[in-house]
Amino acid sequence: MPFQLRSMLAAASLTAALLATSLHAQPTPLDPATKALSHAIFKQLIEINTTDSIGSVTTAAKAMRTRLLEAGLPAADLTLAGPNDRKQNLVARYRGAPGSKLQPILILCHLDVVEAPQAEWHTDPFKLVEKDGYFYGRGTQDMKDNDAILVTNFIRLKRQGFIPNRDLILALTADEEGGKSNGVDWLLKNRPELVKAEIVLNPDAGGIDANHGTPTVMVVEATEKLYGDFQLSVKNPGGHSSLPTKDNAIYHVADALSRLEHYTFPFELNPVSRAYFEKMATLEKGSVAADMRGILRTPPDPAAEARLSAVPRYNSVLRTTCVSTMFSAGQAPNALPQFAQSNVNCRILPGHTQEEIRQQLVKIANDAAITVQYKDDAGALFDKGTERVSPTPPALRLDVFGPLNKVVNALHPGLPILPQMEVGASDSVYTMALGIPSYGISGIAIDIDDLRMHGRDERLSIASYDEGVDFYYRFLQALTQ
């Protein structure tokens, strides 16, 4: 097994057991000054449009640089760097003890957000609105919450004179959600000296699953799916709309998408997802727990697999998923369409390549008129996908998971910590590919039935945000003392 996950769980459990007897502290409210600061930074970030279409990551990066500069971080340790005027990344280095031999910890936080059509929201997506105990706005869940939390805590620790045992590097970056200028990739290729580190933390993954506000489990990203966009397209001569024909570009693509809708990729467990369900089966109750045990059998119980697959969040762990996310066609309302195309977004299980999935989409479409091409992050089309696969998950590091157990047990005594396969994708893919141990860790708790990232009326509990500020304040200190 490339990732000794059972050893990881055993070691983490042992660490928790050793620490639990001396940890009885309960979460305490943020002091008024910290709460005011963290809310102000969150509001400032939400209200800077950082979408790829018309927004500016640079504006947000400069605003955070000013905040950190005013807190006392030297200008020389606050570097703006990127490929163009709109996509400048901020790399902030919090200096550790002079003479320390320990290599830095890098924290990845993307500043960009997905598009948010104003007409579809009940509030202005680019205004931080407080309502009914929630913050509303684009980026409240993904991931300006953690951007603001990390900036707040850099300021807080600097003002308190805290000196970590190694440098802490915060990278606030562009284009994680899409676009031509992914900030982490650009920095690693063009300014590697700014982000050279021994360990990577990525608050864009992991976090606390809650049920009606009650934390049930903390998940830590141990591996992630591979992201892939593909374009299904048809071209036709077109013609006058008074002379309809069955050879219609729209119908070709629509029929293929219908076949994709009803297609199910094969069920598959890997070491991370297997260990996840093994532990979740002890936390869930009734038929759900029984079904989790059922899929772990050899051979797996098909009925249990079908029932779990009906739950989207479990289905996405059990298999590769592909879904149409965009569609365009035609050139005039009174003409037969000369073209039709759809973007199909896939989240691919570890061990499978983008080219393998492209070929599977060709089989699913089952139509010689349809061209299936791989689309890269810049939107360029290729007749063949890459042979890239998700990187091998990193092994457990007790210098990360020991402090994590300590902090979690202090804030949420007895809360289980589980490894998880991130079913989306994150910037950890770039650092893991270089062999840097990268872990998705966040202290934000979100109800499992209120996941609104990328969706309409994105929101985050104010109490959860405040607890997230407290979590990283404690965690950064525990990591570096």
Buried (B, 14 or more C-beta within 10 A) or exposed (E): EEBBBEEBBEBBEEBBEEBBEEBEEEBEEBEEEBBEBBBBBBBBBBBBBBBBEEBBBBBBBBBBBEBBBEBEBEEEBBBEBBBEEBBBBBBBBBBBEEEBEBEBBBBBBBBBBBBBEEEEBEBBBBEBBEEEEBBBBBBBBBBBBBBBBBBBBBBBBBEEEBBBEBBBBBBBBBBBBBBBBBBBBBBBEEBEEBBBBBBBBBBBBBBBBBEEEEBBBBBBBBBBBBBBBBBBBBBBEBBEEEEEEEEBBBBBBBBBBEBBEEEEBEBBBBBBBBBBBBBBBEBBEEEBBBBBBBBBEEEBBEEBBEBBBEBEEBBBBBBBBBEBEEBEBBEEEEEBBBBBBBBBBBBBBBEBBBBBBBBBBBEBBEBEBBBBBBBBBEEEBBEEBBEBBBBEBBEBBBEBBBBBBBBBBBBBEEBBBBBBBBBBBBBBBBBBBEEBBBBBBBBBBBBEEBBBBBBEBBBBBBBBBBBBBBBBBBBBBBBBE
